[in-house]
Amino acid sequence: MSVHLAPELVVRRQTETLGAEADLNRGLDLLATVRAGQDPALLRLYRPQPTVAFGQRDTRMPGFPDARRAALARSFVPAVRRAGGRAAAYHRGCLIVDHIQPETDAIAEAKPRFRFFGELFTAALASLGVDAGVGEIAGEYCPGEFSVFGRGTAGTVKLVGTAQRVVSGAWLFSSVIVVEDSAPIREVLVDTYAALGLDWDPRTAGGAADLVPGLTVDAVEDAVLAAYAAHTELVR
């Protein structure tokens, strides 16, 4: 499945953190500047600070204050994203990819984008030897129809979660790829989901390096850019 991508994407690697919450919100700031024509279509790539990004629904749960404290106890910053979904956790062993581009009718391909990017990240991970696929897996955290999963001897784990923000004239597609050191992510999700009273299966939380030992964030970034280069021109 294909969607309309800008013929040229400027690649921006963010090498210094703005802070966990500011990093999370920076994508929306860029969405506004791209929409206004002040920035070109772009890819923003960065390694995030340890963060638990709660969804808006989470904030209305009675256990939300305890969930925030649980995140802080694990040295993860609790933040609230403006999009939907449930809590997701990430840290510097992950890669975040924000794709932002102007679009006259940004809503037209909103759902096809989930499938397209799921397949793009699946191809990138498969090129590194990961047995990857697209689809929700039973018991996953922050469940989504177009999650990217990986299969291994220990079972099936969620590797990529995606979210989208569409405004008049532009869209932002944000993806979190879990690569290295998945144990702290699993631990903080166990604690925060327990506080929120949400059921899930901790065995579904893992990273690509759990399936292909030695895999690094840098290698995944290179593979993602190679997958993109098959669809559009990248300006680095």
HELIX and SHEET records of a PDB file:
HELIX    1   1 ALA A   20  ARG A   35  1                                  16    
HELIX    2   2 GLN A   56  THR A   59  1                                   4    
HELIX    3   3 PHE A   64  ALA A   73  1                                  10    
HELIX    4   4 ALA A  110  ALA A  126  1                                  17    
HELIX    5   5 ALA A  183  LEU A  196  1                                  14    
HELIX    6   6 PRO A  202  THR A  204  5                                   3    
HELIX    7   7 ALA A  208  LEU A  211  1                                   4    
HELIX    8   8 VAL A  217  ALA A  229  1                                  13    
SHEET    1   A 8 ASP A 131  VAL A 134  0                                        
SHEET    2   A 8 VAL A 148  GLY A 152 -1                                        
SHEET    3   A 8 GLY A 155  VAL A 167 -1                                        
SHEET    4   A 8 ALA A 170  VAL A 178 -1                                        
SHEET    5   A 8 CYS A  94  PRO A 102 -1                                        
SHEET    6   A 8 LEU A  42  TYR A  46 -1                                        
SHEET    7   A 8 GLU A   8  GLN A  14  1                                        
SHEET    8   A 8 GLU A 233  VAL A 235  1                                        
SHEET    1   B 3 VAL A  77  VAL A  80  0                                        
SHEET    2   B 3 THR A  51  PHE A  54  1                                        
SHEET    3   B 3 ALA A  88  TYR A  90 -1                                        
END                                                                             
